[in-house]
Amino acid sequence: MSETILFVDDEEDLRIAASQTLELADLPVTALPEADLALSRVARDFPGILVTDIRMPGMDGMALLRAALEIDPALPVIIVTGNGDVELAVQAMRDGAYDFLEKPYDPKHLVATVRRALDKRRLTLENRALRNQVGGRDVVEARLIGRSAAMVALRTQVRAVAETEADALITGATGTGKEIVARALHRASPRHDRPFVHINCAAMPKDLVESELFGHEAGAFPGALKPRFGKLEFARGGTVFLDEIDSLPVDVQAKFLHAIQNRQITRLGSNEPVDLDVRFLAAAKAPLDAAVEAGSFRADLYYRLNVVTLHVPPLSARREDVPQLFMHLVGEAATRYKRPVPDVRDAVLAQVATQDWPGNVRELRNAADRFVLGFGPTAEAAAPSASDETLATQMAAHERALVAAALSAHNGALKPTYESLGISRKALYEKMQRHGLDRESYT
């Protein structure tokens, strides 16, 4: 995957001028008219930088900056400002922008700034690659954290599906990380260097769903003053993730079924089909089979999407992963908020390991954010679980979580682990054997 400069500006003449300047300097550039198009190409391992104008319709440059840094806080983003935007430029630098250029900028200054940003990006990715080699983690394991049997099985399934062109349905409770699974699958696939387009079907205005998905020609409806590509067309060569697909209106579902079956779309106001080379991933906020029975979701679309099903387990099914996942989320939060990574003591890991997390990874991430910001170690203790498990089963699960948390805190080192738990080395061995814990998994 080669280096790329994403240059975003809604003014065509400025895009052309910047593209010519960068290409004459032998710098690869992709000029885009909308922020959404650039954001769909940004990933943690994206080998390029982002240059964006501040003032644009729809998502502006400041919103693009924040969204891009949510995906990768180390991504160099250069802001282009106009006259009178000095305060915005200062705010952009505070928000994490790499640099800013004031219009009209000297072409040589643009090239020099971009070269420095590319050098920084190259070094960042090289360092990450070295760390991953040392840790032995691939792109799937780097995103899907956990040593539990459920997560090991999920990673195996994701790797297997990623090698194919099969569409997939991703299921799981709210907050379990279905979008993370979709992004991991995309990054592990041969399409990894093409766009990943996340479409939240529930967030699209109902009267604009077709236009947003399939695009339109000029004059297709009142207000359509110029032709516009739909989100599916922008994803050509890549992956489309349809989140909350059960929110699609039934009449749009029929047209969408045709798009999946034939890999073709027709823009509103046109009779010319457009070929699509995309992979479809979908997720729903409720079981789709129940929606089919209720008549709110087409059975043929359900069966067409459900070629492969990937189930994301809730945290309650992988409690031993919680300490490691919490530490990972603390690291991410520290980077995002530009804070030093705080010391995570054994007592904190023990608390998060034994606490219920009904909101799953989303709730745990919020707790990690609060911890980094200094608002207590975790969320308030959850109410007692209404589980039907026996007391012995719950106590065994609690003990297993505490031992796993201590092993995670000490990177599998046995002496500090049994000392922190206040037990003997022999007792630790017995508990690890009883609960199926392997110290090698924590080193």
C-alpha positions in Angstrom: 0.0 0.0 0.0 1.7 3.2 -1.2 1.8 6.6 0.4 -1.1 8.9 -0.4 -2.0 12.5 0.3 -5.7 13.0 0.7 -6.5 16.6 -0.3 -10.0 17.7 0.6 -11.6 20.9 -0.7 -15.1 21.5 -2.1 -13.7 24.0 -4.7 -12.7 22.2 -7.8 -10.1 24.8 -9.1 -8.2 24.6 -5.7 -8.2 20.8 -5.9 -6.8 20.9 -9.4 -4.1 23.4 -8.5 -3.0 21.5 -5.4 -3.0 18.2 -7.2 -0.8 19.6 -10.0 1.6 21.2 -7.4 2.0 17.9 -5.5 2.2 15.7 -8.6 5.0 17.9 -10.1 6.9 17.2 -6.8 6.4 13.5 -7.4 4.0 13.2 -4.4 1.0 11.0 -4.9 -2.3 12.8 -4.2 -6.0 11.9 -4.2 -8.2 15.0 -4.4 -11.6 14.7 -3.0 -14.6 17.1 -2.9 -16.1 15.9 0.4 -14.9 15.1 3.9 -16.8 11.9 4.0 -14.9 10.5 1.1 -11.6 11.1 2.8 -12.8 9.7 6.1 -13.8 6.4 4.5 -10.1 5.9 3.5 -8.6 6.7 6.8 -7.5 3.8 8.9 -5.0 3.2 11.7 -2.5 1.7 9.1 -3.3 4.3 6.4 0.1 5.1 4.9 -0.6 8.7 4.1 -1.6 12.1 5.4 -4.7 14.3 5.3 -4.8 17.9 4.0 -8.2 19.6 4.4 -9.8 23.0 4.0 -11.7 24.2 7.0 -14.8 25.7 5.5 -16.8 23.1 3.5 -20.5 22.2 3.3 -21.6 19.1 5.3 -18.7 17.9 7.4 -16.2 20.7 7.7 -12.5 20.5 8.2 -12.6 20.7 11.9 -15.1 17.8 12.2 -13.0 15.8 9.7 -9.9 16.5 11.8 -11.6 15.2 15.0 -13.1 12.2 13.3 -9.8 11.2 11.6 -7.9 11.5 14.9 -10.5 9.3 16.6 -9.5 6.6 14.1 -5.7 7.3 14.6 -4.5 10.0 16.9 -1.1 9.9 15.3 -2.3 10.7 11.7 -0.8 14.0 10.5 -3.7 16.3 9.5 -2.8 19.6 7.8 -5.5 22.3 7.9 -5.9 24.9 5.2 -7.4 28.2 6.4 -8.6 31.3 4.7 -8.4 34.9 5.7 -9.9 35.5 9.2 -9.6 31.9 10.2 -6.6 32.3 12.5 -8.6 31.4 15.6 -9.9 28.3 13.9 -6.3 27.4 13.0 -5.2 27.8 16.6 -8.1 25.6 17.7 -7.2 23.0 15.1 -3.6 22.8 16.5 -5.0 22.4 20.0 -7.2 19.6 18.7 -4.2 17.7 17.3 -3.6 19.1 13.8 0.0 18.6 12.5 0.2 22.0 10.9 -1.8 24.6 9.0 -1.5 26.6 5.8 -3.0 30.0 5.2 -4.5 30.8 1.8 -3.1 31.8 -0.5 -0.1 29.5 0.3 3.2 29.3 -1.5 3.2 26.0 -3.5 6.8 25.3 -2.2 5.5 25.7 1.4 2.7 23.2 0.6 5.2 20.6 -0.7 7.7 21.1 2.2 4.9 20.8 4.8 3.5 17.7 3.1 7.0 16.0 2.9 7.6 16.5 6.6 4.2 15.1 7.5 4.8 12.1 5.2 8.2 11.4 6.9 6.5 11.6 10.3 3.8 9.2 9.2 6.3 6.7 7.7 8.2 6.6 11.0 5.0 6.1 13.0 4.0 3.1 10.9 7.4 1.6 10.9 7.5 1.8 14.7 4.1 0.2 14.9 5.1 -2.6 12.6 8.1 -3.4 14.7 6.0 -3.4 17.9 3.5 -5.8 16.3 6.3 -8.1 15.2 7.7 -8.2 18.7 4.2 -8.8 20.1 3.4 -11.4 17.4 0.0 -9.8 16.7 -1.6 -9.5 13.2 -4.1 -6.8 12.2 -7.0 -9.0 13.5 -5.5 -9.6 16.9 -4.5 -5.9 17.2 -8.1 -5.0 16.9 -9.9 -7.9 18.6 -8.4 -8.0 22.0 -8.7 -11.0 24.3 -7.4 -14.4 25.2 -10.7 -16.1 25.9 -11.8 -19.1 23.9 -14.7 -17.0 22.5 -12.3 -14.3 21.1 -9.8 -16.8 19.8 -12.6 -18.5 17.9 -13.9 -15.1 16.6 -10.4 -14.1 15.4 -10.1 -17.5 13.6 -13.4 -17.0 11.9 -12.6 -13.4 10.9 -9.3 -14.4 9.3 -10.9 -17.2 7.4 -13.7 -15.0 6.1 -11.3 -12.2 5.3 -9.6 -14.4 2.7 -12.8 -14.9 0.8 -15.2 -12.5 -1.0 -18.2 -13.7 1.1 -20.6 -11.2 2.5 -21.2 -11.5 6.2 -23.7 -10.7 8.9 -22.2 -9.6 12.2 -24.4 -10.2 15.3 -24.0 -9.3 18.9 -25.5 -7.3 21.7 -25.3 -3.5 21.8 -21.8 -2.2 22.5 -19.9 -5.5 21.8 -17.9 -4.0 19.0 -19.6 -5.1 15.7 -18.0 -2.2 13.8 -14.6 -3.1 15.2 -15.1 -6.6 13.8 -16.1 -5.3 10.4 -13.0 -3.0 10.3 -10.8 -5.9 11.3 -12.2 -8.1 8.6 -11.7 -5.3 6.0 -8.1 -4.7 7.1 -7.2 -8.4 6.9 -8.8 -8.8 3.5 -7.3 -8.2 0.0 -9.4 -5.0 -0.1 -7.5 -3.5 2.8 -6.1 -0.6 0.7 -9.5 0.4 -0.7 -12.2 2.4 1.1 -14.1 1.1 4.1 -17.5 2.9 4.0 -19.5 2.8 7.3 -23.2 3.5 6.6 -25.5 4.0 9.7 -28.8 3.1 8.1 -30.7 4.5 11.1 -29.0 7.9 10.8 -30.0 8.6 7.2 -33.1 10.8 6.6 -35.9 8.6 5.3 -36.6 10.8 2.4 -33.0 10.8 1.3 -32.0 7.2 1.9 -32.1 6.2 -1.8 -30.1 9.3 -2.8 -27.5 8.7 -0.1 -27.0 5.0 -1.0 -27.4 5.0 -4.7 -26.7 8.6 -5.8 -28.7 10.8 -8.2 -28.5 12.7 -11.4 -29.1 16.4 -11.7 -32.8 17.1 -11.7 -33.8 13.7 -10.2 -35.8 15.5 -7.5 -36.3 19.1 -6.3 -33.0 20.4 -5.0 -30.8 18.0 -7.0 -28.9 20.7 -8.8 -25.9 18.5 -9.7 -25.2 14.8 -10.0 -23.9 13.1 -6.9 -22.3 9.7 -6.3 -24.0 7.5 -3.6 -22.1 5.9 -0.7 -22.1 2.5 -2.4 -20.4 3.9 -5.5 -17.7 5.6 -3.4 -16.8 2.2 -1.9 -16.0 0.5 -5.2 -13.1 -1.9 -4.7 -13.6 -1.8 -0.9 -16.0 -2.8 1.8 -19.4 -1.5 2.8 -20.5 -1.9 6.4 -24.3 -1.4 6.8 -24.9 -0.7 10.5 -28.4 -1.1 11.8 -29.6 -2.4 8.4 -32.9 -3.4 10.0 -33.7 0.4 9.9 -33.8 0.4 6.1 -37.3 1.1 4.8 -38.9 -2.0 3.2 -39.2 -0.3 -0.2 -35.4 0.5 -0.2 -34.7 -3.1 0.9 -35.9 -4.4 -2.5 -33.6 -2.1 -4.4 -30.7 -2.9 -2.1 -31.3 -6.6 -2.6 -30.9 -6.1 -6.3 -27.6 -4.2 -5.7 -26.2 -7.1 -3.6 -27.3 -9.8 -6.0 -26.2 -8.2 -9.2 -23.4 -5.9 -7.9 -25.0 -3.1 -9.8 -26.8 0.1 -8.8 -28.8 2.7 -10.8 -28.7 6.3 -9.6 -32.0 8.2 -9.1 -33.0 9.9 -12.3 -30.9 7.5 -14.5 -31.5 4.3 -16.5 -27.8 3.4 -16.8 -26.6 0.7 -14.3 -23.3 1.2 -12.6 -21.2 -1.9 -11.8 -20.0 -2.3 -8.2 -17.0 -4.2 -6.9 -17.7 -4.2 -3.2 -18.0 -6.5 -0.3 -21.0 -6.1 2.0 -21.0 -6.5 5.8 -24.1 -5.9 7.8 -25.1 -5.6 11.4 -28.5 -5.1 13.1 -29.6 -3.7 16.5 -32.0 -6.6 16.9 -32.1 -10.2 15.6 -33.0 -10.1 11.9 -34.8 -13.4 11.9 -37.3 -11.9 14.4 -37.6 -8.8 12.0 -38.3 -11.2 9.1 -41.1 -12.9 11.1 -42.6 -9.5 12.0 -42.6 -8.6 8.4 -40.3 -5.5 8.8 -37.4 -7.1 7.0 -37.4 -9.0 3.7 -36.6 -12.7 4.1 -34.7 -12.8 0.7 -32.5 -9.9 1.8 -31.8 -11.6 5.1 -30.8 -14.9 3.5 -28.7 -13.1 0.9 -26.8 -11.2 3.6 -26.5 -14.2 5.9 -23.9 -16.1 3.9 -21.6 -16.1 6.9 -22.5 -15.1 10.4 -19.9 -13.7 12.9 -21.1 -13.5 16.5 -19.4 -11.0 18.8 -19.6 -12.3 22.4 -20.6 -10.0 25.2 -18.1 -9.2 28.0 -20.1 -11.5 30.3 -19.0 -14.4 28.1 -15.3 -13.5 28.3 -14.7 -12.0 31.7 -11.0 -13.0 31.7 -10.5 -10.6 28.8 -11.7 -7.6 30.7 -8.4 -6.6 32.5 -6.4 -6.8 29.3 -9.1 -5.0 27.3 -9.3 -2.3 29.9 -5.6 -1.6 29.9 -5.7 -1.4 26.0 -8.6 1.1 26.2 -6.7 3.1 28.8 -3.8 3.4 26.4 -6.0 4.5 23.6 -7.8 7.1 25.8 -4.4 8.5 27.0 -3.3 9.0 23.4 -6.7 10.5 22.5 -6.7 13.0 25.4 -2.9 13.6 25.1 -2.4 12.5 28.7 0.3 10.2 30.2 -0.8 6.6 30.6 -1.7 6.3 34.3 -0.6 3.4 36.5 -3.3 0.7 36.5 -3.0 -0.9 39.9 -4.0 -4.5 40.7 -7.0 -3.3 42.7 -8.4 -1.4 39.7 -8.0 -4.5 37.4 -9.6 -6.7 40.0 -12.6 -4.2 40.2 -13.1 -4.1 36.4 -12.7 -7.9 36.2 -15.4 -8.6 38.6 -17.8 -5.9 37.7 -20.8 -6.4 35.4 -20.6 -4.5 32.1 -24.1 -4.6 30.6 -23.0 -2.0 28.0 -20.1 -4.2 27.0 -17.0 -2.7 25.3 -18.7 0.6 24.9 -19.3 0.9 28.6 -15.8 -0.3 29.4 -14.3 2.3 27.0 -16.2 5.0 28.9 -14.8 3.7 32.2 -11.3 3.8 30.7 -11.8 7.4 29.5 -13.0 8.4 33.0 -10.0 6.7 34.5 -7.5 8.5 32.3 -9.3 11.8 33.0 -9.0 11.2 36.8 -12.7 10.6 37.5 -12.3 7.4 39.5 -10.9 3.9 38.6 -14.1 2.6 37.0 -17.8 3.2 36.6 -19.9 3.0 39.7 -20.2 -0.6 40.9 -23.0 -2.3 39.0 -26.1 -3.6 40.8 -26.1 -7.3 41.7 -26.5 -9.5 38.7 -29.8 -11.2 38.2 -28.0 -14.4 37.0 -29.5 -17.8 37.6 -26.0 -19.3 38.2 -25.4 -21.0 41.4 -23.3 -19.4 44.2 -20.5 -21.8 43.5 -20.4 -21.0 39.8 -20.4 -17.3 40.5 -17.6 -17.5 43.1 -15.5 -19.6 40.7 -16.0 -17.0 37.9 -15.1 -14.3 40.4 -11.9 -16.1 41.5 -10.9 -16.8 37.9 -11.4 -13.1 37.0 -9.2 -12.0 39.9 -6.4 -14.4 39.1 -6.6 -13.4 35.4 -6.5 -9.7 36.3 -3.4 -10.2 38.5 -1.6 -12.2 35.7 -2.4 -9.5 33.2 -1.2 -6.8 35.6 2.2 -8.5 36.0 2.6 -9.8 32.4 2.4 -13.4 33.4 5.2 -13.2 36.0 4.3 -15.6 38.8 6.1 -14.3 41.9 4.5 -10.8 41.9 1.2 -12.4 40.9 0.9 -14.7 43.9 2.4 -12.1 46.2 -0.3 -9.5 45.1 -3.0 -12.1 45.6 -1.6 -13.0 49.1 -1.4 -16.8 48.3 1.4 -19.3 47.9 3.1 -20.3 44.6 1.5 -23.7 44.9 -2.0 -22.2 45.4 -1.5 -20.0 42.4 -0.6 -23.0 40.2 -3.6 -24.9 41.5 -6.0 -22.1 40.7 -4.5 -21.5 37.3 -4.9 -25.2 36.5 -8.4 -25.3 37.8 -9.5 -22.3 35.8 -7.6 -23.2 32.6 -5.2 -20.1 32.8 -1.9 -20.3 31.0 0.8 -17.8 32.1 2.2 -17.8 28.5 -1.0 -16.1 27.4 -0.1 -13.1 29.6 3.5 -12.6 28.8 
